[in-house]
Amino acid sequence: MNTEEPAYAPLTGQSLAQRRQRTLTQCLAAQYPGAVSHITALDLWMVERPDMPQTDDIIHTTVHDETLRQRNLPGVQVHVWQGMNQRHITATPEGVRLLSVEAAWASMAVHLRIDQLVELAESCIRHQATTLARLRDFVAVERFRGRETCRKSLGLVVAGSASPKETQLRLCLYAHGLQPFVTNYTVPDIATDNGGAITLDLADPELRIGIEYDGDHHRTDKYQWRRDTHKRMQLSALGWSIVSVTQLDLDDESRRARLAMNIAMIRARKTGRPVRLTTPLTWRELADCRRPWSRGASEG
């Protein structure tokens, strides 16, 4: 793993900490039954939210019995999970009762697509709130709404994704039939000026193809831009082809298809053979496929 902290990491940490503090203040000031759950619990666990319509001023809680479900509480939405018990509940240092991160992730299954659940799971793993093994164990033994969706999504989860956008990028390529890439690949025999490891967001090491997601900070931060330029010059000298991806490439299906075609053409040039792309699979179709990357995902 890269020994240099990415430039965006402190900003992400600061944003998550600020959101946690806002959410914590809301929870401490409110009265509600059960345990904090769903997106509210995930805010307290300090993981990135999935891209979905959300209302910041709503506190989500869960109770184990319909009779405990209080309606018309200002700013509170109460859910019912009959299988919930004390092993699913923990507490923050400030005393707020909330679902474990595994249970909070699973509670989102009825609200999210499979790709969003994958993105959320990888965020939980990235921030060391859980592991892939613990998520799998939870789904294997617990009973809850959306369990099958969770099970399918875990077949696509890997440990090591450095950001939600990198997860979206990887799933985009897989949905178009491109073979698996290594996540957060450390390039051998090359280092930064201060001796740190050089990594690629996604890599095909055999063909020396690297794919990097460039967020806005890659263009607005002078140091980051210079470091990216130097890194890619080094990689190019070693025969690597580097594809830089921005949000524009992921914005709609036509752009995602164009990105996949571009990478397929690079592979075709390097192998001397055409690379076949598929019509984009739905997320459920992708999860149903017993693909090599599903079977070989890192346990984390």
C-alpha positions as CSV (number, residue, x, y, z in Angstrom):
1,M,0.0,0.0,0.0
2,N,1.2,3.5,-0.7
3,T,3.1,4.8,2.3
4,E,2.1,8.4,1.4
5,E,-1.4,9.4,2.6
6,P,-3.5,10.5,-0.4
7,A,-4.1,14.2,-0.5
8,Y,-7.8,13.8,-0.2
9,A,-7.7,11.5,2.8
10,P,-7.5,14.2,5.5
11,L,-10.3,16.1,3.8
12,T,-12.5,13.0,3.7
13,G,-11.7,12.3,7.4
14,Q,-12.5,15.8,8.3
15,S,-15.8,15.7,6.4
16,L,-16.8,12.4,8.0
17,A,-15.9,13.7,11.5
18,Q,-18.0,16.8,11.0
19,R,-21.0,14.7,9.8
20,R,-20.6,12.4,12.8
21,Q,-20.6,15.4,15.2
22,R,-23.8,16.8,13.6
23,T,-25.5,13.4,13.7
24,L,-24.3,12.8,17.3
25,T,-25.7,16.2,18.4
26,Q,-29.1,15.4,16.8
27,C,-29.2,12.0,18.5
28,L,-28.3,13.3,21.9
29,A,-31.0,16.0,21.7
30,A,-33.8,13.7,20.5
31,Q,-36.0,11.1,22.1
32,Y,-36.7,7.9,20.2
33,P,-37.2,4.2,20.8
34,G,-34.8,1.4,19.9
35,A,-31.3,1.8,18.5
36,V,-30.1,4.3,15.9
37,S,-29.9,2.5,12.5
38,H,-29.7,2.8,8.8
39,I,-27.8,5.9,7.4
40,T,-27.9,7.6,10.8
41,A,-25.8,4.8,12.3
42,L,-23.5,4.8,9.4
43,D,-22.8,8.5,9.9
44,L,-21.9,7.7,13.5
45,W,-19.6,4.9,12.2
46,M,-17.9,7.5,10.0
47,V,-18.2,5.9,6.6
48,E,-19.1,7.5,3.3
49,R,-22.7,7.7,2.4
50,P,-23.9,6.0,-0.8
51,D,-25.2,8.3,-3.5
52,M,-28.9,8.4,-2.8
53,P,-31.6,10.9,-1.8
54,Q,-31.3,11.5,1.9
55,T,-32.6,13.9,4.5
56,D,-29.9,15.0,7.0
57,D,-32.4,16.0,9.7
58,I,-34.1,12.6,9.9
59,I,-32.9,10.2,12.6
60,H,-33.4,6.5,11.7
61,T,-34.0,4.0,14.5
62,T,-34.9,0.4,14.7
63,V,-37.0,-1.6,17.2
64,H,-37.6,-5.3,17.5
65,D,-41.4,-5.3,17.8
66,E,-44.1,-3.4,15.9
67,T,-45.8,-2.5,19.2
68,L,-42.7,-0.4,20.1
69,R,-42.9,1.5,16.9
70,Q,-43.8,5.1,17.7
71,R,-45.2,7.1,14.8
72,N,-45.3,10.9,14.2
73,L,-42.1,11.5,16.2
74,P,-40.6,14.8,15.0
75,G,-37.5,14.2,12.9
76,V,-37.5,10.4,13.6
77,Q,-38.3,7.5,11.4
78,V,-38.7,4.2,13.3
79,H,-38.2,0.8,11.5
80,V,-39.0,-2.7,12.7
81,W,-36.6,-5.6,12.6
82,Q,-38.1,-8.6,14.4
83,G,-34.8,-10.4,14.5
84,M,-32.9,-7.6,16.3
85,N,-31.5,-8.4,19.7
86,Q,-28.8,-7.2,22.0
87,R,-25.9,-8.7,20.0
88,H,-26.8,-6.4,17.1
89,I,-26.5,-3.3,19.3
90,T,-23.5,-1.4,20.6
91,A,-23.0,2.2,21.8
92,T,-20.9,5.2,21.0
93,P,-18.5,6.5,23.7
94,E,-21.1,9.3,24.2
95,G,-23.8,6.7,25.1
96,V,-25.8,6.6,21.9
97,R,-27.2,3.1,21.3
98,L,-26.8,2.1,17.6
99,L,-26.7,-0.9,15.4
100,S,-23.3,-2.6,14.8
101,V,-21.8,-1.6,11.5
102,E,-22.7,-5.0,9.9
103,A,-26.3,-4.6,11.0
104,A,-26.4,-1.0,9.8
105,W,-25.0,-2.0,6.4
106,A,-27.5,-4.8,6.1
107,S,-30.4,-2.5,7.1
108,M,-29.7,-0.4,3.9
109,A,-30.3,-3.4,1.6
110,V,-34.0,-2.5,1.0
111,H,-33.0,1.0,0.0
112,L,-30.0,0.5,-2.2
113,R,-29.0,-1.2,-5.5
114,I,-26.4,-4.0,-5.4
115,D,-23.7,-1.7,-6.6
116,Q,-24.5,0.8,-3.9
117,L,-24.3,-1.9,-1.3
118,V,-20.9,-2.9,-2.7
119,E,-19.7,0.7,-2.5
120,L,-21.0,1.0,1.1
121,A,-19.4,-2.3,2.2
122,E,-16.1,-1.3,0.8
123,S,-16.3,2.1,2.6
124,C,-17.0,0.3,5.9
125,I,-14.0,-2.0,5.3
126,R,-11.8,0.9,4.2
127,H,-12.4,2.9,7.4
128,Q,-11.7,-0.3,9.4
129,A,-15.2,-0.4,10.8
130,T,-15.6,-4.1,9.8
131,T,-14.1,-6.7,7.5
132,L,-15.4,-8.6,4.5
133,A,-15.3,-11.8,6.6
134,R,-17.5,-10.2,9.3
135,L,-20.0,-9.0,6.7
136,R,-20.2,-12.5,5.2
137,D,-20.6,-14.1,8.6
138,F,-23.4,-11.7,9.4
139,V,-25.3,-12.4,6.2
140,A,-24.7,-16.2,6.7
141,V,-26.4,-16.4,10.1
142,E,-28.8,-13.5,10.4
143,R,-32.3,-13.2,9.1
144,F,-33.5,-9.8,7.8
145,R,-35.2,-8.1,4.8
146,G,-32.8,-7.7,1.9
147,R,-30.6,-10.6,3.0
148,E,-30.4,-12.1,-0.6
149,T,-29.4,-8.7,-2.0
150,C,-26.7,-8.4,0.6
151,R,-25.4,-11.9,-0.2
152,K,-25.2,-11.1,-3.9
153,S,-23.5,-7.8,-3.3
154,L,-20.8,-9.5,-1.2
155,G,-19.7,-11.5,-4.2
156,L,-18.5,-8.3,-5.8
157,V,-16.9,-6.7,-2.7
158,V,-13.1,-6.5,-2.4
159,A,-10.9,-5.1,0.4
160,G,-8.5,-2.4,-0.7
161,S,-10.6,0.1,-2.6
162,A,-9.3,3.6,-1.7
163,S,-12.5,5.5,-2.4
164,P,-16.2,5.1,-3.5
165,K,-15.3,6.4,-7.0
166,E,-12.7,3.6,-7.4
167,T,-15.4,1.1,-6.5
168,Q,-17.8,2.6,-9.1
169,L,-15.0,2.5,-11.7
170,R,-14.2,-1.1,-11.1
171,L,-17.9,-2.2,-11.2
172,C,-18.4,-0.2,-14.4
173,L,-15.6,-2.1,-16.2
174,Y,-16.9,-5.5,-14.9
175,A,-20.4,-4.7,-16.0
176,H,-19.1,-4.3,-19.6
177,G,-17.4,-7.7,-19.5
178,L,-13.8,-6.7,-18.9
179,Q,-11.7,-9.2,-16.9
180,P,-10.8,-8.4,-13.3
181,F,-8.3,-5.8,-12.3
182,V,-6.1,-5.8,-9.2
183,T,-7.3,-3.1,-6.7
184,N,-4.7,-0.7,-5.2
185,Y,-1.9,-2.5,-7.0
186,T,1.7,-1.8,-5.7
187,V,4.0,-1.5,-8.8
188,P,7.3,-3.4,-8.1
189,D,10.8,-2.0,-8.8
190,I,9.7,1.6,-8.7
191,A,9.3,4.2,-5.9
192,T,8.6,7.8,-5.2
193,D,11.5,10.2,-4.6
194,N,11.3,9.7,-0.9
195,G,11.2,5.9,-1.3
196,G,7.4,5.4,-0.9
197,A,5.5,2.7,-2.8
198,I,3.7,3.6,-6.0
199,T,0.2,2.2,-6.4
200,L,-2.5,2.2,-9.1
201,D,-6.2,2.3,-8.3
202,L,-6.8,-0.6,-10.7
203,A,-4.2,-2.5,-12.6
204,D,-3.7,-5.4,-15.1
205,P,-0.1,-6.2,-14.1
206,E,0.4,-8.8,-16.9
207,L,-0.4,-6.3,-19.7
208,R,0.9,-3.3,-17.7
209,I,-2.3,-1.3,-17.9
210,G,-3.1,1.0,-15.0
211,I,-6.3,3.0,-14.4
212,E,-6.4,6.0,-12.1
213,Y,-9.5,7.8,-10.9
214,D,-8.7,11.6,-10.7
215,G,-10.9,13.5,-8.4
216,D,-11.0,17.3,-8.4
217,H,-8.1,17.5,-6.0
218,H,-5.8,16.0,-8.7
219,R,-6.3,19.1,-10.7
220,T,-6.6,21.8,-8.1
221,D,-3.8,20.7,-5.7
222,K,-0.5,21.7,-7.3
223,Y,1.5,19.2,-5.3
224,Q,-0.9,16.3,-6.2
225,W,-0.8,17.3,-9.9
226,R,3.0,17.3,-10.0
227,R,3.2,14.0,-8.2
228,D,0.7,12.4,-10.6
229,T,2.7,13.7,-13.6
230,H,6.0,12.4,-12.3
231,K,4.4,9.0,-11.3
232,R,2.9,8.5,-14.8
233,M,6.2,9.4,-16.5
234,Q,8.0,6.8,-14.4
235,L,5.3,4.2,-15.3
236,S,5.3,5.1,-19.0
237,A,9.1,4.5,-19.1
238,L,8.5,1.0,-17.7
239,G,6.0,0.2,-20.5
240,W,2.8,0.9,-18.5
241,S,-0.3,2.4,-20.3
242,I,-2.1,4.7,-17.8
243,V,-5.8,5.6,-18.3
244,S,-6.9,8.7,-16.3
245,V,-10.6,8.6,-15.4
246,T,-12.8,11.5,-14.1
247,Q,-16.3,11.8,-12.9
248,L,-17.3,12.8,-16.4
249,D,-16.4,9.3,-17.6
250,L,-18.9,7.7,-15.1
251,D,-21.7,10.2,-15.5
252,D,-23.9,8.2,-17.9
253,E,-24.1,4.9,-19.7
254,S,-22.7,6.2,-23.1
255,R,-19.6,7.6,-21.3
256,R,-19.1,4.5,-19.3
257,A,-19.4,2.4,-22.5
258,R,-16.8,4.7,-24.2
259,L,-14.4,4.3,-21.2
260,A,-14.8,0.5,-21.4
261,M,-14.2,0.6,-25.2
262,N,-11.0,2.6,-24.7
263,I,-9.6,0.2,-22.2
264,A,-10.6,-2.8,-24.4
265,M,-8.7,-1.2,-27.3
266,I,-5.6,-0.8,-25.2
267,R,-5.8,-4.5,-24.2
268,A,-6.3,-5.4,-27.8
269,R,-3.2,-3.5,-28.9
270,K,-1.1,-5.1,-26.2
271,T,-2.3,-8.7,-26.9
272,G,-2.8,-8.5,-30.6
273,R,-6.2,-10.0,-30.2
274,P,-9.7,-8.3,-30.2
275,V,-11.3,-7.9,-26.8
276,R,-15.0,-8.6,-26.6
277,L,-17.2,-6.3,-24.6
278,T,-20.7,-7.1,-23.4
279,T,-23.9,-5.1,-23.3
280,P,-23.8,-3.7,-19.8
281,L,-25.1,-6.2,-17.3
282,T,-27.5,-5.1,-14.7
283,W,-26.1,-5.2,-11.2
284,R,-28.1,-8.3,-10.3
285,E,-26.9,-10.1,-13.5
286,L,-23.4,-9.1,-12.6
287,A,-23.7,-10.4,-9.1
288,D,-25.4,-13.7,-10.3
289,C,-22.4,-14.4,-12.6
290,R,-20.0,-16.8,-11.0
291,R,-17.1,-14.7,-12.2
292,P,-13.4,-15.2,-11.2
293,W,-13.3,-11.9,-9.4
294,S,-16.3,-12.9,-7.3
295,R,-14.6,-16.1,-6.2
296,G,-11.2,-14.6,-5.7
297,A,-12.1,-11.4,-3.7
298,S,-9.9,-10.6,-0.8
299,E,-11.2,-11.5,2.6
300,G,-10.0,-8.3,4.2
